Amino acid sequence: MEKTEQSFPFVSSDVFQTEKGALYLQAPGAAVLAAPDVRIEGLRSFLKSFPDDLHFDDYLADPTKLTPTETLCKVAGQLCYLSFGPVRSMNADADKYFLNIKESGHGSVLEHANFTVLWWGVSRSITHELVRHRAGFGFSQVSQRYVGGKTLRFVERPEYVGDPFMHERFQRWIEAVRDEYDFRTEYLMQRQSEGSKILSAESKTDLRKKVRGAARSVLGNETEAPILITANVRAWRHLFNMRASEHAEVEIRRAAYQTFKCLNSMAPTIFSDFADVELGDGTMALSTPFPKV
C-alpha cells in the first residue's frame, strides 16, 4: 500500500507486454478516490437547542480527534441515544465504543460513511462476482461497446504466473485473442462502410459501438474490466467478510484484501476486528468475530 501527500491510499499494479505487444497485468490495483469529509461543527445549532444544563454543546470540544469516518459513525450512534452530554463515551474510548457497536450488531450507524475505490488489473470473471453485492453498493464499469483497441488489456490468473508452461500459453492466447479482436473490428468496419444494414447507425459514436459490440464476443473472462465501487462502511465490511475470506476465489480475495488495507488505514477503529490470515498458498485472507455487523 502506498500514499502520497496529495492522495488517499492506493496499491499499484504493473503492466506487462508480450513479445507481440499484448498488454496484461498480474495483480489487482486498488485506489481510494473518495472518502467522507466531515464537518461536525454543523451540529452546534442542534446541540445548543437543548437545555444548557445538559451541556450538549461540549460535545464539539472533545480533545481527542477521530478520523472523519469514525467521527461520522460515532455521531450517528450517539444521536440514537442523544448521548452528547458529559457521561457519553468520549472519543478517547472510541475503540471500546465501536467494539460495543460490533458486539451488539448495531451496524446501521456504519452506513453513513462511504468510500469510493477504483479496481483495475481485475478480470471480467471477478467483476461478475462483485456486482452481486447490491445493498449499499454502486458500480461503474468499463464498457466493451465503447472502448477497445489500444486500451485492451488482459489479466493473468495467479495460478499461471509461477508456472512457465501456463504463463507461456496465456501469453500466446491473449495475443491470438487481441489479433482476432482487431481483425473482427477491421472487417466489420469495412462491412459497415459498404452499407451493411445491421451495422448501420445514426451517429459516428453509434457506428463504433455497433462494431465493438459485435467484435467483443471474442473477448473472454481474462479481459481486464476496471470498475469503480462506491459503498458504505457496513457494505465494505460485508464484502471483506465474504470476498476476503479463505473460501473466496483467489483473484477477488486479493483485490478485497488490498482494499481492506487501504480503508483500514483510514478508519482503523472501525475495521480493527479484522485479522490477517495467511493461507497455505501464500495469499492473505481476513477473519472477524463479527461477520454480521
N, C-alpha and C positions, 0 to 999 in steps of 0.2 A: 504494500500500500504506500502511495506517495501523496504528498500535499505541498503545494506552493503557497506563498503568501497571498496570492490572488485567487486561489481555488479551494474548493471543497476536496475531500479525499478522492483519490482515483487509483485504479490499478491498470497499468498499461498492458498492451498485448502486441508482440512483434509480428510484422508481416513478412512472409517468406515468398519465394518465387521459384517456380520450376525452371528447368533449362529452356522451355519454350515460352516462358513468361506468364504462366497461370499463377494467380495470386492466392495465397492461403494463409490461415492463422492456425496456431496450435493450442491456443488457450484463450479463455474469455477475457475481455476487458470490461471494466465497470467504472463509471464516473458519476459521482453525485453532482447534479446540476442545480437542484433547488432544495431548500430546507426552510423550516419555519423562521420567520423574522418576527419576534415577539416584543411588543411594547406594552408592558403591563401597567404603565403609568395611566393608561386609559381606564383602569379600574378605580381611580381615585374618586371620581364623582359618584360612582356607585357605592363605594365603601363609606364615604362621608355622609351618605343619605341615611345611615343608621345612627342610633343614639351615640353621643360622644363617649359615654361610659363603657361602651363595648370595645373602644379603641381599635376598630377595624382598619382605620387608615394607617395604623402602624405596620400593617402587613407589607406595605411597599418599602419599609425601612429595614427589612431583613438583611443583615450584613453579609450573609452567605449567598453568593451568586451561583445560579444553576445555568446549565445550557438552555438555549431557547426552547428546545423540545421538552426538556424536563420541567422548565418553568410553566409552559402552557398546560402540560398534562397534570401538573400539581395544582394549578389554579382550577382546572376542571374538576378534579377530585374534591378540593376543598369547598368549591361552590356547592357541591351536592349537600354538604352539611353546614354551609355558611360558617365554616371554621376559619375565620380570618382574625380572631382575637388572640390574646396573649397565650391561651392554653393550646393553640394549634400546634401541629407538627412544624417545627422550624426547618428551614432549608438545610441546616447542618445535619438534620436527621433524614435527609431525602432517601438514603439507602433503606432505612427502616420503613419509611413511608411507602415506597414503591414495592418493597417486599410484601407489605400488607396488602397492597393492591393485587399483586400476583397471587398471593395465598387465598385471597377472597374471590378471585376470578372477576374482579371488577374492571375488566379490560376496556369497557366503553370509554373511559376517560382517555385512553390512548389513541382514540380515533380522531382527535382534533389536530394532531401533528402529522404533516405529510412530508415525504421525501420523494424527489424525482431522481431516478437513476437511469443512465444510459448503459445498455449492454451491447457490446459488439464482439466479434470473434465468437459468436454463437450461431449454431446451425438452425435451420428451419425445423429440425427434429425437436429441439427443446423449446423453441418458441410456441410450438403447437401444444406442448405440455403446459407452458407458462400461462397461456391465455385461458386455461381452465379456471384459474383463480379470478373470480369475478367480484365478489363483495369487497369493496374498499380499494379496488384497483382501476387504473386507467392505462390503456396501451396505445402506442402509435408505432407502427412497424413499417419498414421499407416495403414499397410496392414493386413487385417484379414487372408490373404492367407499365410502369413509368420509368424505371431505371434499368440499366444494363450496360453492355459494352465495357468500357474501361473500369467501371465501378464493380464489375462482377468479381466476387471473391468466394473462397470456399473455406471450410473448417475441417481440419483433420481430427479424426477421432483420437482420444488419448491412448487407446489401445494400440494404435498404429504407430505412434510417434517413436516408441522404443523398439519396434520390430522392423528391421531393414527391409524384409520381404514385403510386408504390408504397406510400409511407407512408400516404397518404390511403386507399388501397384496403385496406391492412392494418387500419387503424382501423375502417373500415366492416365489414370481415369479422369482426373479433373482437366487435364489437357484435352482429352478427347471430348469431354462434355462442353468445354469452352469453345472448341473448334466447331462442334456440331451446332451449338447455340449461335455462333457467329454466322455459320453457313445458312441456317434456317432464317435468321434475321435478314441477311442479304437477299436470299431467294424470295422471301415474302415481300420485301421492299420492292423487288423487281416486279413481282406479280401485281403488287399494288399500283405501281406506275403504269402497268399495262391495262389497268381498269378493272381488276378483279372486284366483283360486287361485294363479296363477303369481307374484303379488306378495305372497302371504301369508308370514308368518314367525313364529318362536317368540317373539322379543323385540322391543322397540321399536328397539334398535340394528340388528337384522337387517332390520326394516322399512325403515329409511332406506337401509341398504346395498342392499337389493333395488332400490329406486327409483334410487339414484345409479348402481348398476351398470348399469342399463338406459340411463339418461339420458346417461351418459358416452360413449356411442357417437358422439355428435355432436362430441366434443372431438378436435381434430386434433393434429398434432405441434407446433403453435405454443403449446400449453398449457404453462404453467410446471410443472416437475417437480422441486422441491427434493430433494436427495439428500445423505445423509451417507456419507462414504467413509472407511474406515479401511484403511491399507495400510502395509506395512513399507517402509523406505527403498529397498530394492532394487526393489520393485514400483513405487514412485513414480518412480524413475529410468526404469524401462521405460515408464511412462505418458508421462513428459516426452519421452522419445526418440520415441515413436510419435505422441502426440497434440499435442505442441507442435512437431512437425516442419512444415516448409514444405509437405509433402504432405498434411497433415491438413486436415480440414474446418474452416473459419474459426471457427465458433462454439465447437467443442470446443477448438480451439487457443487461443482467448482464455482460456477457463477454465483450461486446463492451464498456460498461461504465467503467469497470475495466481497460481496455486497454487505454481508453482515459485518465484516471487519471495518468497512467504511462507515457504516451507520453506528456501530458500537463506539467508534472514536468520537462521534458527535453527540451521543446520548448514552454514555456508559452506564449510568444508574438504571436506566430502563431496560437495557439488554444484559445486565450483569449476571442474570441467572443462566445464560447460555454458556456452556463449557465446550472447549475443543475436544474432539475425539479423533485420535489418529488411527486410521484404518489399515488393515493388512496390506492393501495395495499402494500405500504411501500417500493416499489422498486424505483430506481432512473432512470431518463432519462435525455437527453440533448436537448437543443434547441439553435439554432443560427439564427440570422437575415440574414446570408449569406450562404444559403444552396447550392448555385450553384458554389461556388468558387472551 
